[in-house]
Amino acid sequence: MASVGNKWNLFVLSLFTTVVVFWFPVLGYAIPQQETGVEHIQPLHLLIEKLADENFDTRQDAESRLLERGATVLPHLEIQRQATDQELRLRVNRIIEMIRLQEMERAVKAFLMGEGSLPGWETYSTGTGDDDIQREAFVKLYRQRKETLDRHQNDQDQIGLLKELLKEFSGSGAQQVIFQDGLMTCLSMQIIKTLPKVDSQDELPQIRKTLSRYFQQTAFAKMVSDRNRLKNLHRQAAILWVQFPDPLIAEMTLRMAVAQALGIREGLVVALEYLRRPDTGQSTSIRNALTLVADYGDESHIPLLERHLDNALLLHPRFVSENREQTSVYQVQVKDLVLSTMVHLAGLKYQNFGLNLRDISFQGQPLPIPQSGFLNSEDREAANKKWRTFRQTGNSKTSH
């Protein structure tokens, strides 16, 4: 019996040892694990409180630990940005900025590897294309103007951002600064995104003058030059402005001038709209309009020009210029420009109509329109008569 009792005691001792050695540690670790969800939030608040601790090392340690947690702590830190404790407020703001910088660099790294996008890239790439060089260039712009591009990506108050950028542009004295800080690139991007959505009656008057001034700047002309990698982006912004439905004569004149200077064929629409107006009368503007029609129009536009040729406003001598050709002086009147434009669209020879032309070209193509005139009124009348005969008979044999 003693033997049996001893065996029983050994069995119980062995069982007890097993429980103590193997199961207690498991149970011991299981309890903290069950409380982890509760303790995960509590240390975060404690860490934020420790940012204002009297001990410097404690504050530094809390700041480091919060930085390690990354963007997940931002909502909690934002609450403390206006804290009354100065030390807490300073450290919270610093941590937020550092975390945002970390997040930006992480996004930039992924973007350069061709993964994901950055705010504003969609608009930017429509004018530049998507390759490694353009992505690197955009990252440079994004680092310079992150806040602007973040707002550009956000659909709220786009017209407000456009106004702010135009105001910043107007206040920029040195054009070199404009190139360096990417302001003009952001401004053209904002025009591309915003202008198609702007109400021409309600919102445009507030920005019309500044917007027009932007497109007339020498700096903008340089941005659209062939050497600039962003020329298509800026050109797209200019096209949208040229096409914008603004009926004011002054703005139409500016839009035609920009279209002519930049070689924008969309300016033809503005030119035709301008020529259809009954109150058209500025010789310089008419010349710009006719030049655009000569550049980008066709024979279908001749009837509109013929109506202008018969317009009483254009029949009296309205001089565009007087030019000396050798020893003679010939005058250029508005109606002469109309006639020469029609001759050009019909594919006829200018010389056969007695038009005196200067050797002028635009973008490699001859454009005699601005300097088409006659030595005397007799030659002018003969040319107009010859045109009427050509139109009535439809026979151009005597005019080629």
C-alpha positions in Angstrom: 0.0 0.0 0.0 2.9 2.3 0.8 4.2 1.6 -2.7 0.9 2.6 -4.2 0.8 5.7 -2.1 4.2 6.7 -3.1 3.4 6.3 -6.8 0.2 8.4 -6.3 2.2 11.1 -4.7 4.7 11.1 -7.4 2.0 11.4 -10.0 0.3 14.3 -8.3 3.7 16.1 -7.9 4.4 15.5 -11.6 1.0 16.9 -12.6 1.5 20.0 -10.4 4.9 20.6 -11.9 3.5 20.4 -15.4 0.8 22.9 -14.7 3.3 25.3 -13.0 6.0 25.0 -15.7 4.0 24.9 -18.8 0.5 26.4 -18.3 1.0 29.2 -15.9 3.3 31.1 -18.4 0.7 30.7 -21.1 -2.0 32.0 -18.9 0.2 34.7 -17.6 0.9 36.0 -21.1 -2.6 35.6 -22.2 -4.0 38.1 -19.7 -1.9 41.1 -21.0 -2.7 40.1 -24.5 -6.4 40.5 -23.7 -5.8 44.0 -22.4 -3.6 45.1 -25.3 -6.5 46.7 -27.1 -7.3 48.9 -24.1 -3.6 49.8 -23.4 -2.9 50.7 -27.1 -5.0 53.9 -26.9 -4.0 54.8 -23.3 -0.2 55.2 -24.0 -0.9 57.5 -26.9 -2.6 60.0 -24.7 0.1 59.5 -22.1 2.8 60.2 -24.7 1.1 63.4 -25.8 0.8 64.5 -22.2 4.5 63.7 -21.7 5.4 66.3 -24.4 4.8 68.9 -21.7 6.6 67.0 -18.9 9.1 68.9 -16.8 11.8 66.4 -17.6 13.6 67.1 -20.9 14.5 63.4 -21.6 10.9 62.4 -21.0 9.7 65.0 -23.5 12.3 63.8 -26.1 11.4 60.2 -25.6 7.7 60.9 -26.1 8.3 62.9 -29.2 10.5 60.1 -30.7 7.8 57.4 -29.9 5.1 59.5 -31.5 7.2 60.0 -34.6 7.6 56.2 -34.9 3.9 55.8 -35.0 3.6 57.9 -38.1 0.4 59.2 -39.7 -1.9 57.3 -37.4 -1.3 59.8 -34.5 -2.1 62.9 -36.6 -5.8 63.1 -35.7 -4.9 63.0 -32.0 -2.1 65.6 -32.4 -4.3 68.0 -34.4 -6.5 68.4 -31.4 -3.6 69.7 -29.4 -2.3 72.2 -32.0 -3.9 75.1 -30.1 -3.0 73.8 -26.6 -2.5 76.4 -24.0 0.9 74.9 -22.8 3.5 76.4 -25.1 5.9 73.5 -24.9 3.2 71.0 -25.8 2.0 73.2 -28.6 5.4 73.7 -30.1 6.3 70.0 -30.0 2.9 68.9 -31.4 3.2 71.3 -34.4 6.8 70.1 -35.0 5.8 66.4 -34.9 2.9 67.0 -37.3 5.2 68.8 -39.8 7.8 66.0 -39.5 5.3 63.2 -40.0 3.8 65.0 -43.0 7.2 65.4 -44.5 7.9 61.7 -43.9 4.6 60.9 -45.6 5.4 63.2 -48.5 8.8 61.6 -49.1 7.2 58.2 -49.0 4.7 59.2 -51.6 7.4 60.8 -53.7 9.5 57.7 -53.6 6.6 55.6 -54.8 5.7 58.2 -57.5 9.2 58.1 -58.9 9.1 54.4 -59.1 5.9 54.7 -61.2 3.6 53.7 -58.5 0.7 56.0 -57.5 0.3 59.7 -58.2 0.8 63.1 -56.6 -1.6 66.0 -56.3 -1.6 68.0 -59.6 0.1 65.3 -61.6 -2.9 64.6 -63.7 -3.2 68.2 -64.9 0.6 68.6 -65.3 1.1 65.4 -67.4 -1.6 66.4 -69.9 0.8 68.9 -71.2 4.1 67.2 -70.6 3.5 63.5 -71.0 4.5 60.8 -68.5 8.2 59.7 -68.3 10.9 59.6 -65.7 12.3 63.1 -66.6 8.8 64.7 -66.3 8.1 62.9 -63.0 11.4 64.1 -61.6 10.6 67.7 -62.7 7.1 67.5 -61.2 8.6 66.2 -57.9 10.7 69.4 -57.8 7.6 71.5 -58.4 5.6 69.6 -55.8 8.3 70.2 -53.1 8.2 73.9 -54.0 4.5 74.4 -54.1 3.0 71.5 -52.2 0.2 73.5 -50.6 -0.8 75.0 -53.9 -0.9 71.6 -55.6 -2.8 70.0 -52.7 -5.4 72.7 -53.1 -5.4 72.2 -56.9 -6.2 68.6 -56.4 -9.1 69.5 -54.0 -12.2 70.4 -55.9 -13.2 73.1 -53.3 -13.0 76.8 -54.2 -10.9 76.4 -57.4 -11.8 79.9 -58.5 -10.5 81.2 -55.1 -7.2 79.5 -55.7 -7.0 81.0 -59.2 -7.6 84.5 -57.9 -4.9 84.0 -55.3 -2.3 82.8 -57.8 -3.2 85.7 -60.2 -2.7 88.1 -57.3 0.6 86.5 -56.4 1.7 86.8 -60.0 0.7 90.5 -60.2 2.7 91.2 -57.1 5.9 89.4 -58.4 8.4 92.0 -59.5 11.3 89.9 -60.7 10.4 87.6 -63.5 13.3 85.3 -62.6 11.6 84.6 -59.3 8.5 83.5 -61.2 10.5 80.9 -63.1 12.2 79.6 -60.0 9.3 79.1 -57.7 7.0 77.4 -60.3 4.3 80.0 -59.9 3.5 80.3 -63.6 3.4 76.5 -64.0 0.9 76.3 -61.1 -1.1 79.2 -62.5 -1.4 77.7 -66.0 -2.4 74.4 -64.4 -5.1 76.2 -62.4 -6.4 78.0 -65.5 -6.6 74.6 -67.3 -8.7 73.1 -64.5 -10.8 76.2 -63.6 -11.5 78.2 -66.7 -13.9 75.7 -68.3 -16.0 75.8 -65.2 -16.1 79.6 -64.7 -19.3 81.5 -65.3 -18.3 84.3 -67.8 -21.0 86.6 -66.5 -20.7 86.2 -62.7 -17.1 85.2 -61.9 -14.9 86.3 -64.8 -15.2 90.1 -64.4 -13.3 89.8 -61.1 -10.2 88.3 -62.7 -10.5 89.4 -66.4 -7.8 92.2 -66.3 -5.3 90.2 -64.3 -5.9 87.1 -66.5 -5.4 89.1 -69.7 -2.2 90.6 -68.3 -0.8 87.2 -67.5 -1.1 86.0 -71.1 0.5 89.2 -72.5 3.6 89.0 -70.3 7.0 88.4 -72.0 7.6 85.7 -69.4 4.6 83.8 -70.6 5.7 84.0 -74.2 9.0 82.5 -73.1 7.2 79.7 -71.4 5.5 78.8 -74.6 8.7 78.9 -76.6 10.0 75.7 -78.3 12.8 75.3 -75.8 10.6 75.1 -72.8 9.5 71.6 -71.8 6.3 72.9 -70.4 5.3 74.8 -73.6 2.3 72.5 -74.3 1.0 73.0 -70.7 1.1 76.8 -71.0 -0.2 76.7 -74.6 -3.2 74.7 -73.4 -4.0 77.4 -70.9 -3.7 80.1 -73.5 -6.0 78.2 -75.9 -8.7 77.9 -73.2 -8.4 81.6 -72.5 -8.6 82.5 -76.3 -11.7 80.2 -76.6 -13.4 81.6 -73.5 -16.8 83.3 -74.4 -16.1 86.8 -73.4 -18.0 89.2 -75.7 -16.3 92.5 -74.6 -14.5 94.1 -77.6 -11.4 94.9 -75.5 -11.0 91.3 -74.4 -11.7 89.9 -77.9 -8.9 92.2 -79.2 -6.5 90.9 -76.6 -7.4 87.3 -77.3 -6.8 87.7 -81.0 -3.5 89.4 -80.4 -2.3 86.5 -78.1 -3.6 83.9 -80.6 -1.7 85.6 -83.4 1.5 86.0 -81.4 1.4 82.3 -80.2 0.1 80.8 -83.4 -3.1 79.5 -81.9 -5.5 78.4 -84.6 -8.4 78.5 -82.1 -8.1 82.3 -82.5 -10.0 81.9 -85.7 -13.2 81.5 -83.8 -12.7 84.8 -82.0 -11.7 86.6 -85.2 -14.9 85.5 -87.0 -17.0 86.4 -84.0 -15.3 89.8 -83.9 -15.9 90.4 -87.7 -19.5 89.5 -87.3 -20.1 92.3 -84.8 -21.8 95.4 -86.3 -19.7 97.8 -84.1 -16.4 96.5 -85.3 -14.2 99.5 -86.2 -10.7 99.5 -84.7 -8.3 99.1 -87.7 -5.6 97.3 -85.6 -8.1 94.8 -84.3 -9.6 94.2 -87.7 -6.0 93.6 -89.0 -5.4 91.0 -86.3 -8.8 89.3 -87.1 -8.1 89.2 -90.8 -4.6 87.9 -90.3 -6.1 85.0 -88.2 -8.6 84.3 -91.0 -5.8 84.3 -93.5 -3.8 81.9 -91.4 -6.5 79.4 -90.5 -9.5 80.2 -92.6 -10.7 78.9 -96.0 -12.9 79.9 -98.9 -16.1 79.3 -96.8 -15.2 82.5 -94.9 -15.2 84.7 -98.0 -18.9 85.7 -97.8 -18.4 87.1 -94.3 -15.5 89.2 -95.6 -17.5 90.4 -98.6 -20.1 91.7 -96.3 -17.4 93.6 -94.5 -16.1 94.9 -97.8 -19.5 96.5 -98.4 -19.8 97.8 -94.9 -20.1 101.7 -95.0 -17.8 101.8 -92.0 -15.0 100.4 -94.1 -15.6 102.3 -97.3 -14.2 105.7 -96.3 -10.4 106.0 -95.9 -9.5 104.4 -92.7 -5.7 104.1 -92.8 -3.9 101.3 -91.2 -0.5 102.7 -92.3 1.4 104.5 -95.0 4.5 102.8 -96.4 7.3 103.9 -98.6 8.1 101.5 -101.4 11.2 102.8 -103.2 10.2 106.4 -104.1 6.4 105.9 -103.9 4.1 106.1 -101.0 1.1 103.7 -100.8 -1.7 103.7 -98.3 -3.2 100.7 -96.6 -6.9 101.0 -95.7 -9.0 98.5 -93.8 -10.9 97.5 -96.9 -7.6 96.8 -98.6 -6.9 94.2 -95.9 -10.3 92.6 -96.4 -9.7 92.4 -100.2 -6.2 90.9 -99.8 -7.5 88.4 -97.3 -10.2 87.2 -99.7 -7.6 87.0 -102.5 -5.4 84.9 -100.3 -8.3 82.5 -99.3 -9.3 82.1 -103.0 -5.7 81.1 -103.8 -5.2 84.0 -106.3 -2.2 86.0 -107.1 -1.9 89.3 -105.2 0.0 91.0 -107.9 -2.7 90.5 -110.5 -5.0 92.7 -108.3 -2.4 95.5 -108.1 -1.8 94.9 -104.4 1.6 96.3 -103.2 3.1 93.8 -100.7 6.0 93.8 -98.3 8.1 90.8 -97.7 6.6 89.7 -94.4 6.3 86.2 -93.0 4.9 84.6 -89.8 6.1 81.1 -88.7 7.7 80.6 -92.0 4.6 81.3 -94.1 4.2 84.5 -96.1 1.6 86.8 -94.6 1.2 90.0 -96.7 -2.1 90.9 -95.1 -0.9 93.6 -92.7 0.8 95.6 -95.5 -1.5 95.2 -98.5 -2.4 98.5 -100.1 -2.5 100.6 -103.2 -0.6 103.5 -104.6 -3.8 105.4 -105.5 -7.6 105.2 -105.4 -7.8 104.3 -109.1 -5.8 101.1 -108.5 -7.9 100.4 -105.5 -11.2 100.7 -107.4 -9.8 98.6 -110.3 -8.8 95.8 -107.9 -12.3 95.7 -106.2 -14.0 95.7 -109.6 -11.8 92.8 -110.7 -12.7 90.9 -107.5 -16.4 91.4 -108.1 -16.1 90.1 -111.7 -14.2 87.1 -110.4 -17.0 86.3 -107.9 -19.8 86.8 -110.4 -18.2 84.6 -113.1 -16.4 82.2 -110.8 -13.6 82.3 -113.4 -10.1 82.9 -112.0 -8.1 82.6 -115.3 -7.5 86.3 -115.5 -6.4 86.4 -111.9 -3.8 83.7 -111.6 
